[in-house]
């Protein structure tokens, strides 16, 4: 049976938002067993967390938008693809705005940074 995996260390990427033009920083952090993918909006009061699950998908027209209790985060699809493709099950992602930076429009930067920090097997 395969064990869950998380990142060995944190990493951050910085760039412009595709839809907002804002300078954004997204940070990927190790997370405990059975955590899943969670996205924390550090720019908002209370720093709300949105679970990256299908039930929280609010829109898919021009990118994937997650929403929970009125809090939204968008343009997450390349990061989610990289985490999934590299076998990461648990990750806390923090972003300082309403969307992830577009970077080069692919998952390449996320993959490179995940490979750099490495992954760790967990107990679950």
MMTF fields as JSON, N, C-alpha, C and O atoms, coordinates in Angstrom:
{
  "mmtfVersion": "1.0.0",
  "mmtfProducer": "UNKNOWN",
  "numBonds": 495,
  "numAtoms": 496,
  "numGroups": 124,
  "numChains": 1,
  "numModels": 1,
  "chainsPerModel": [1],
  "groupsPerChain": [124],
  "chainIdList": ["A"],
  "bondAtomList": [4, 2, 8, 6, 12, 10, 16, 14, 20, 18, 24, 22, 28, 26, 32, 30, 36, 34, 40, 38, 44, 42, 48, 46, 52, 50, 56, 54, 60, 58, 64, 62, 68, 66, 72, 70, 76, 74, 80, 78, 84, 82, 88, 86, 92, 90, 96, 94, 100, 98, 104, 102, 108, 106, 112, 110, 116, 114, 120, 118, 124, 122, 128, 126, 132, 130, 136, 134, 140, 138, 144, 142, 148, 146, 152, 150, 156, 154, 160, 158, 164, 162, 168, 166, 172, 170, 176, 174, 180, 178, 184, 182, 188, 186, 192, 190, 196, 194, 200, 198, 204, 202, 208, 206, 212, 210, 216, 214, 220, 218, 224, 222, 228, 226, 232, 230, 236, 234, 240, 238, 244, 242, 248, 246, 252, 250, 256, 254, 260, 258, 264, 262, 268, 266, 272, 270, 276, 274, 280, 278, 284, 282, 288, 286, 292, 290, 296, 294, 300, 298, 304, 302, 308, 306, 312, 310, 316, 314, 320, 318, 324, 322, 328, 326, 332, 330, 336, 334, 340, 338, 344, 342, 348, 346, 352, 350, 356, 354, 360, 358, 364, 362, 368, 366, 372, 370, 376, 374, 380, 378, 384, 382, 388, 386, 392, 390, 396, 394, 400, 398, 404, 402, 408, 406, 412, 410, 416, 414, 420, 418, 424, 422, 428, 426, 432, 430, 436, 434, 440, 438, 444, 442, 448, 446, 452, 450, 456, 454, 460, 458, 464, 462, 468, 466, 472, 470, 476, 474, 480, 478, 484, 482, 488, 486, 492, 490],
  "bondOrderList": [1, 1, 1, 1, 1, 1, 1, 1, 1, 1, 1, 1, 1, 1, 1, 1, 1, 1, 1, 1, 1, 1, 1, 1, 1, 1, 1, 1, 1, 1, 1, 1, 1, 1, 1, 1, 1, 1, 1, 1, 1, 1, 1, 1, 1, 1, 1, 1, 1, 1, 1, 1, 1, 1, 1, 1, 1, 1, 1, 1, 1, 1, 1, 1, 1, 1, 1, 1, 1, 1, 1, 1, 1, 1, 1, 1, 1, 1, 1, 1, 1, 1, 1, 1, 1, 1, 1, 1, 1, 1, 1, 1, 1, 1, 1, 1, 1, 1, 1, 1, 1, 1, 1, 1, 1, 1, 1, 1, 1, 1, 1, 1, 1, 1, 1, 1, 1, 1, 1, 1, 1, 1, 1],
  "groupList": [{"groupName": "UNK", "atomNameList": ["N", "CA", "C", "O"], "elementList": ["N", "C", "C", "O"], "formalChargeList": [0, 0, 0, 0], "bondAtomList": [1, 0, 2, 1, 3, 2], "bondOrderList": [1, 1, 2], "singleLetterCode": "X", "chemCompType": "L-PEPTIDE LINKING"}],
  "groupTypeList": [0, 0, 0, 0, 0, 0, 0, 0, 0, 0, 0, 0, 0, 0, 0, 0, 0, 0, 0, 0, 0, 0, 0, 0, 0, 0, 0, 0, 0, 0, 0, 0, 0, 0, 0, 0, 0, 0, 0, 0, 0, 0, 0, 0, 0, 0, 0, 0, 0, 0, 0, 0, 0, 0, 0, 0, 0, 0, 0, 0, 0, 0, 0, 0, 0, 0, 0, 0, 0, 0, 0, 0, 0, 0, 0, 0, 0, 0, 0, 0, 0, 0, 0, 0, 0, 0, 0, 0, 0, 0, 0, 0, 0, 0, 0, 0, 0, 0, 0, 0, 0, 0, 0, 0, 0, 0, 0, 0, 0, 0, 0, 0, 0, 0, 0, 0, 0, 0, 0, 0, 0, 0, 0, 0],
  "groupIdList": [1, 2, 3, 4, 5, 6, 7, 8, 9, 10, 11, 12, 13, 14, 15, 16, 17, 18, 19, 20, 21, 22, 23, 24, 25, 26, 27, 28, 29, 30, 31, 32, 33, 34, 35, 36, 37, 38, 39, 40, 41, 42, 43, 44, 45, 46, 47, 48, 49, 50, 51, 52, 53, 54, 55, 56, 57, 58, 59, 60, 61, 62, 63, 64, 65, 66, 67, 68, 69, 70, 71, 72, 73, 74, 75, 76, 77, 78, 79, 80, 81, 82, 83, 84, 85, 86, 87, 88, 89, 90, 91, 92, 93, 94, 95, 96, 97, 98, 99, 100, 101, 102, 103, 104, 105, 106, 107, 108, 109, 110, 111, 112, 113, 114, 115, 116, 117, 118, 119, 120, 121, 122, 123, 124],
  "secStructList": [7, 7, 7, 7, 3, 3, 3, 1, 1, 7, 3, 3, 3, 3, 3, 3, 5, 6, 6, 6, 7, 7, 3, 3, 3, 3, 3, 3, 3, 3, 7, 7, 6, 6, 7, 7, 3, 3, 3, 3, 3, 6, 6, 1, 6, 6, 7, 7, 3, 3, 3, 7, 1, 4, 4, 4, 3, 3, 3, 7, 6, 6, 1, 7, 3, 3, 3, 3, 6, 6, 3, 3, 3, 3, 7, 7, 2, 2, 2, 2, 2, 2, 2, 2, 2, 6, 6, 7, 7, 5, 3, 3, 3, 3, 3, 1, 1, 1, 5, 7, 5, 7, 6, 6, 1, 1, 1, 2, 2, 2, 2, 2, 2, 2, 2, 2, 2, 7, 3, 3, 3, 7, 7, 7],
  "xCoordList": [0.84, 0.0, 0.881, 1.848, 0.543, 1.315, 1.046, -0.086, 2.098, 1.979, 1.754, 2.121, 1.15, 0.978, 2.337, 3.29, 2.397, 3.637, 3.336, 2.238, 4.341, 4.285, 5.629, 6.519, 5.786, 7.061, 8.034, 7.623, 9.327, 10.348, 10.555, 10.948, 10.294, 10.528, 9.575, 8.915, 9.515, 8.676, 9.421, 10.651, 8.657, 9.228, 8.188, 6.989, 8.655, 7.765, 8.07, 9.206, 7.051, 7.181, 6.468, 5.458, 7.009, 6.46, 6.225, 7.026, 5.121, 4.833, 3.539, 2.915, 3.146, 1.919, 0.708, 0.795, -0.416, -1.679, -2.171, -2.129, -2.631, -3.119, -4.341, -4.457, -5.241, -6.504, -6.472, -7.188, -5.644, -5.604, -4.411, -4.469, -3.325, -2.098, -1.335, -0.312, -1.822, -1.162, 0.124, 0.236, 1.101, 2.284, 1.892, 1.415, 2.089, 1.62, 2.747, 3.662, 2.662, 3.601, 2.784, 1.853, 3.143, 2.493, 3.556, 4.623, 3.249, 4.186, 3.581, 2.432, 4.366, 3.958, 4.676, 5.9, 3.9, 4.44, 4.117, 3.08, 5.015, 4.683, 3.418, 3.124, 2.681, 1.447, 1.351, 1.943, 0.604, 0.502, -0.316, -0.98, -0.249, -1.021, -2.494, -3.047, -3.112, -4.551, -5.011, -6.204, -4.094, -4.392, -5.024, -5.936, -4.545, -4.973, -4.333, -3.35, -4.889, -4.427, -5.347, -6.567, -4.758, -5.522, -4.835, -3.607, -5.641, -5.112, -5.546, -6.733, -4.553, -4.798, -4.573, -3.51, -5.578, -5.482, -4.881, -5.599, -3.577, -2.891, -3.155, -2.813, -3.761, -4.051, -5.367, -5.654, -6.156, -7.475, -7.485, -6.734, -8.351, -8.506, -8.911, -9.8, -8.257, -8.526, -7.826, -7.865, -7.187, -6.457, -7.234, -6.783, -8.405, -9.258, -8.58, -7.722, -8.99, -8.446, -9.556, -10.67, -9.226, -10.148, -9.571, -8.427, -10.353, -9.935, -9.996, -10.985, -8.942, -8.918, -9.596, -8.94, -10.926, -11.749, -12.83, -13.169, -13.357, -14.346, -15.564, -16.122, -15.976, -17.147, -16.948, -17.925, -15.695, -15.414, -15.132, -14.813, -15.241, -15.043, -16.257, -17.388, -15.995, -17.073, -17.191, -18.261, -16.083, -16.074, -14.906, -13.868, -15.089, -14.007, -13.88, -13.224, -14.492, -14.522, -13.144, -12.751, -12.416, -11.104, -10.059, -9.198, -10.135, -9.266, -10.131, -11.34, -9.515, -10.261, -10.353, -9.34, -11.568, -11.825, -12.417, -13.421, -11.778, -12.321, -12.981, -12.527, -14.057, -14.718, -15.271, -15.844, -15.077, -15.653, -16.029, -15.204, -17.267, -17.762, -17.464, -17.115, -17.601, -17.408, -15.973, -15.73, -15.015, -13.605, -13.253, -13.545, -12.617, -12.246, -10.735, -10.012, -10.281, -8.904, -8.95, -9.649, -8.191, -8.276, -6.905, -5.861, -6.957, -5.784, -4.885, -3.667, -5.508, -4.793, -4.406, -3.648, -4.92, -4.851, -3.443, -3.21, -2.504, -1.147, -0.443, 0.292, -0.667, -0.082, -0.671, 0.059, -1.989, -2.644, -2.141, -1.91, -1.972, -1.478, -0.072, 0.226, 0.785, 2.161, 2.187, 2.897, 1.419, 1.378, 0.909, 1.518, -0.168, -0.726, 0.245, 0.47, 0.814, 1.721, 2.954, 3.491, 3.398, 4.597, 4.272, 5.149, 3.023, 2.653, 2.52, 2.602, 2.313, 2.134, 0.665, -0.226, 0.415, -0.948, -1.356, -2.536, -0.391, -0.68, 0.187, 1.414, -0.457, 0.285, -0.586, -1.756, -0.005, -0.657, -0.058, 1.149, -0.908, -0.475, -0.986, -2.176, -0.079, -0.448, -0.239, 0.795, -1.228, -1.123, -1.579, -2.528, -0.884, -1.16, -2.104, -2.022, -2.989, -3.951, -5.006, -5.062, -5.853, -7.004, -6.71, -7.607, -5.476, -5.135, -3.662, -2.87, -3.314, -1.917, -1.247, -1.915, 0.055, 0.746, 0.742, 0.803, 0.673, 0.604, 1.973, 2.042, 3.057, 4.422, 4.546, 4.293, 4.93, 5.052, 3.821, 3.831, 2.765, 1.539, 1.51, 0.594, 2.515, 2.554, 2.789, 2.808, 2.967, 3.271, 4.776, 5.203, 5.581, 7.031, 7.703, 8.509, 7.4, 8.048, 7.692, 8.544, 6.439, 6.015, 6.745, 7.243, 6.809, 7.493, 8.954, 9.466, 9.625, 11.045, 11.277, 12.2, 10.451, 10.636, 10.304, 10.981, 9.284, 8.96, 10.12, 10.515, 10.658, 11.797, 13.01, 13.777, 13.189, 14.311, 14.212, 15.193, 13.034, 12.883, 12.702, 13.022, 12.2, 11.998, 10.699, 9.999, 10.4, 9.182, 9.521, 10.593, 8.602, 8.793, 7.609, 6.455, 7.91, 6.854, 6.268, 6.983, 4.964, 4.274, 3.742, 3.854, 3.17, 2.702, 1.364, 1.06, 0.577, -0.757, -0.68, -1.699],
  "yCoordList": [-1.188, 0.0, 1.246, 1.332, 2.193, 3.429, 4.301, 4.411, 4.911, 5.852, 7.256, 7.549, 8.113, 9.51, 10.205, 9.757, 11.312, 12.08, 13.571, 14.044, 14.29, 15.739, 16.292, 15.526, 17.591, 18.225, 18.066, 18.003, 18.003, 17.981, 19.363, 19.486, 20.402, 21.775, 22.703, 22.294, 23.937, 24.953, 25.6, 25.619, 26.124, 26.951, 27.977, 27.776, 29.075, 30.146, 30.491, 30.37, 30.918, 31.439, 32.784, 32.996, 33.682, 35.035, 35.392, 35.051, 36.083, 36.526, 37.313, 37.579, 37.681, 38.468, 37.552, 36.441, 38.065, 37.368, 37.587, 38.711, 36.546, 36.624, 37.526, 38.297, 37.434, 38.173, 39.504, 40.435, 39.599, 40.822, 41.709, 42.915, 41.136, 41.898, 42.18, 42.865, 41.658, 41.871, 41.066, 39.983, 41.606, 40.823, 39.881, 40.321, 38.596, 37.583, 36.65, 36.376, 36.171, 35.17, 33.981, 34.125, 32.805, 31.572, 30.696, 30.465, 30.213, 29.402, 28.032, 27.911, 27.012, 25.617, 25.069, 25.149, 24.511, 24.035, 22.562, 22.074, 21.847, 20.482, 20.503, 21.498, 19.407, 19.308, 17.903, 16.962, 17.763, 16.463, 15.437, 15.77, 14.198, 13.1, 13.491, 14.166, 13.068, 13.24, 14.699, 14.976, 15.617, 17.05, 17.382, 18.206, 16.748, 17.081, 18.38, 18.837, 18.97, 20.27, 21.328, 21.254, 22.306, 23.421, 24.716, 24.809, 25.712, 26.999, 28.067, 28.229, 28.798, 29.837, 31.207, 31.476, 32.072, 33.452, 34.315, 34.761, 34.549, 35.293, 36.789, 37.511, 37.271, 38.694, 39.099, 40.29, 38.143, 38.44, 38.276, 37.479, 39.045, 38.948, 37.522, 36.935, 36.987, 35.626, 34.568, 33.384, 34.982, 34.092, 32.798, 31.709, 32.928, 31.759, 30.693, 30.985, 29.456, 28.302, 27.656, 27.448, 27.347, 26.67, 25.294, 25.187, 24.248, 22.908, 22.827, 23.235, 22.303, 22.144, 20.824, 19.832, 20.842, 19.67, 20.078, 21.256, 19.102, 19.37, 20.129, 20.959, 19.858, 20.548, 22.058, 22.804, 22.519, 23.95, 24.625, 25.813, 23.897, 24.506, 25.372, 24.89, 26.668, 27.631, 28.008, 28.403, 27.883, 28.329, 27.677, 27.397, 27.436, 26.862, 27.532, 26.992, 28.689, 29.35, 29.803, 29.471, 30.53, 31.059, 30.648, 31.444, 29.41, 28.899, 28.341, 28.575, 27.615, 27.005, 27.971, 28.486, 28.21, 29.079, 28.224, 27.538, 28.277, 27.636, 28.696, 29.84, 28.324, 29.266, 28.518, 27.435, 29.138, 28.612, 29.801, 30.68, 29.828, 30.895, 32.287, 33.197, 32.449, 33.745, 34.085, 35.087, 33.277, 33.506, 32.727, 31.536, 33.418, 32.791, 32.776, 33.616, 31.808, 31.774, 31.147, 30.16, 31.736, 31.266, 30.986, 31.243, 30.451, 30.108, 29.118, 29.283, 28.096, 27.112, 25.858, 25.031, 25.708, 24.425, 23.914, 22.708, 24.787, 24.316, 23.823, 22.836, 24.504, 24.062, 22.725, 21.833, 22.584, 21.324, 20.174, 19.072, 20.427, 19.396, 18.947, 17.753, 19.897, 19.556, 18.73, 17.727, 19.146, 18.393, 16.964, 16.011, 16.825, 15.503, 14.641, 13.475, 15.222, 14.471, 13.964, 12.906, 14.716, 14.325, 13.552, 13.328, 13.148, 12.254, 12.897, 12.21, 14.214, 14.914, 14.797, 15.152, 14.302, 14.147, 15.266, 15.607, 15.844, 16.797, 18.036, 17.944, 19.202, 20.45, 21.626, 21.72, 22.513, 23.777, 24.84, 25.081, 25.467, 26.48, 27.829, 27.995, 28.786, 30.132, 31.101, 31.073, 31.957, 32.943, 34.295, 34.382, 35.35, 36.69, 37.498, 38.725, 36.818, 37.506, 36.547, 35.393, 37.026, 36.256, 35.188, 34.435, 35.113, 34.1, 33.726, 34.442, 32.588, 32.168, 32.938, 33.287, 33.211, 33.857, 32.926, 31.706, 33.493, 32.696, 32.125, 31.098, 32.768, 32.332, 32.224, 33.211, 31.048, 30.944, 30.313, 30.003, 30.125, 29.547, 28.029, 27.42, 27.415, 25.953, 25.526, 26.36, 24.235, 23.698, 23.577, 23.134, 23.966, 23.752, 24.314, 23.619, 25.534, 26.144, 25.402, 25.212, 24.985, 24.228, 22.893, 22.504, 22.194, 20.898, 21.056, 20.287, 22.044, 22.264, 22.496, 21.923, 23.327, 23.628, 22.43, 22.203, 21.672, 20.465, 19.477, 18.887, 19.3, 18.385, 18.879, 18.073, 20.189, 20.772, 20.483, 20.063, 20.705, 20.498, 19.03, 18.614, 18.255, 16.831, 16.538, 17.443, 15.249, 14.809, 13.859, 13.254, 13.74, 12.87, 11.927, 12.335, 10.662, 9.683, 9.907, 10.238, 9.724, 9.927, 8.601, 7.569, 8.628, 7.404, 6.9, 5.714, 7.76, 7.346, 6.806, 6.412],
  "zCoordList": [0.0, 0.0, 0.0, 0.756, -0.84, -0.915, 0.3, 0.77, 0.792, 1.908, 1.35, 0.212, 2.162, 1.775, 1.767, 2.405, 1.025, 0.919, 1.108, 0.817, 1.602, 1.703, 1.255, 0.884, 1.283, 0.949, 2.107, 3.266, 1.791, 2.845, 3.444, 4.604, 2.662, 3.111, 2.359, 1.403, 2.796, 2.15, 0.985, 0.948, 0.044, -1.021, -1.452, -1.26, -2.034, -2.504, -3.949, -4.406, -4.654, -6.007, -6.061, -5.39, -6.867, -6.956, -8.408, -9.278, -8.669, -10.023, -10.07, -9.043, -11.279, -11.477, -11.633, -12.154, -11.161, -11.364, -12.78, -13.281, -13.428, -14.802, -14.916, -15.868, -13.964, -14.034, -13.291, -13.657, -12.246, -11.435, -11.725, -11.484, -12.241, -12.449, -11.169, -11.193, -10.049, -8.755, -8.655, -9.229, -7.916, -7.576, -6.449, -5.403, -6.66, -5.723, -5.32, -6.097, -4.096, -3.593, -3.122, -2.33, -3.617, -3.189, -2.532, -3.099, -1.329, -0.548, -0.298, 0.126, -0.566, -0.384, 0.839, 0.941, 1.768, 3.039, 3.264, 2.815, 3.967, 4.375, 5.23, 5.893, 5.21, 5.992, 6.587, 6.06, 7.685, 8.363, 7.573, 6.591, 8.022, 7.437, 7.301, 8.169, 6.222, 5.975, 5.881, 6.005, 5.668, 5.558, 4.214, 4.139, 3.159, 1.805, 1.343, 1.927, 0.3, -0.192, 0.396, 0.25, 1.058, 1.622, 1.212, 1.209, 0.866, 0.418, 1.405, 1.692, 1.923, 2.921, 2.3, 1.742, 2.398, 1.916, 3.026, 3.92, 2.972, 4.032, 3.973, 4.91, 2.883, 2.735, 3.39, 3.507, 3.812, 4.38, 5.894, 6.457, 6.537, 7.986, 8.36, 7.744, 9.359, 9.805, 8.972, 9.31, 7.891, 6.995, 6.711, 7.063, 6.071, 5.833, 4.978, 4.145, 5.211, 4.498, 3.679, 4.16, 2.439, 1.53, 1.214, 0.772, 1.436, 1.03, -0.489, -1.098, -1.099, -2.553, -2.915, -3.233, -2.857, -3.171, -4.17, -4.287, -4.878, -5.927, -5.412, -6.129, -4.191, -3.633, -3.519, -3.446, -3.503, -3.38, -4.721, -4.749, -5.83, -7.151, -7.461, -7.514, -7.665, -7.913, -9.382, -9.845, -10.114, -11.507, -12.231, -11.632, -13.535, -14.339, -15.704, -16.594, -15.879, -17.183, -17.655, -18.774, -16.864, -17.257, -16.239, -15.865, -15.793, -14.751, -13.637, -13.598, -12.748, -11.647, -10.476, -10.003, -10.016, -8.866, -7.75, -7.94, -6.585, -5.393, -4.536, -4.502, -3.839, -2.944, -1.738, -1.854, -0.572, 0.667, 1.539, 1.789, 1.998, 2.874, 2.319, 3.07, 0.998, 0.363, 0.01, -0.663, 0.445, 0.121, -1.135, -1.244, -2.09, -3.358, -3.549, -3.013, -4.32, -4.81, -6.198, -6.423, -7.128, -8.513, -9.116, -8.515, -10.325, -11.126, -10.379, -10.321, -9.814, -8.996, -9.767, -9.261, -10.992, -11.68, -11.969, -11.89, -12.298, -12.597, -11.338, -11.377, -10.238, -8.965, -8.539, -8.106, -8.661, -8.281, -9.146, -8.647, -10.435, -11.352, -10.963, -10.976, -10.621, -10.237, -8.955, -8.877, -7.955, -6.697, -6.94, -6.456, -7.687, -7.951, -8.765, -8.442, -9.816, -10.691, -9.947, -10.276, -8.95, -8.204, -6.93, -6.096, -6.781, -5.687, -4.329, -3.311, -4.29, -3.014, -2.607, -3.379, -1.399, -0.891, 0.053, 0.134, 0.769, 1.841, 1.69, 1.656, 1.598, 1.422, 1.862, 1.49, 2.653, 2.991, 2.085, 2.105, 1.295, 0.338, 0.818, 1.085, 0.925, 1.367, 0.211, -0.456, -0.021, -1.09, -0.554, 0.224, -0.984, -0.462, -1.344, -1.385, -2.044, -2.89, -3.404, -2.979, -4.328, -4.78, -5.831, -6.212, -6.3, -7.299, -7.181, -6.569, -7.781, -7.842, -8.979, -9.952, -8.883, -10.002, -11.217, -11.067, -12.397, -13.62, -13.996, -14.671, -13.573, -13.901, -15.414, -16.105, -15.971, -17.428, -18.075, -19.266, -17.288, -17.821, -17.818, -18.37, -17.196, -17.12, -15.669, -14.764, -15.463, -14.131, -13.898, -12.832, -14.883, -14.844, -13.593, -12.975, -13.21, -12.043, -10.762, -9.894, -10.641, -9.466, -9.399, -8.342, -10.526, -10.578, -10.187, -9.375, -10.757, -10.466, -8.978, -8.4, -8.354, -6.928, -6.038, -5.035, -6.388, -5.619, -5.705, -4.699, -6.898, -7.052, -6.275, -5.749, -6.197, -5.45, -3.955, -3.341, -3.359, -1.909, -1.558, -0.444, -2.481, -2.245, -1.51, -1.055, -1.409, -0.742, 0.394, 0.419, 1.322, 2.486, 2.613, 2.482, 2.869, 3.116, 4.5, 5.446, 4.605, 5.878, 6.418, 5.756, 7.603, 8.255, 7.737, 7.869, 7.163, 6.683, 5.265, 4.698]
}
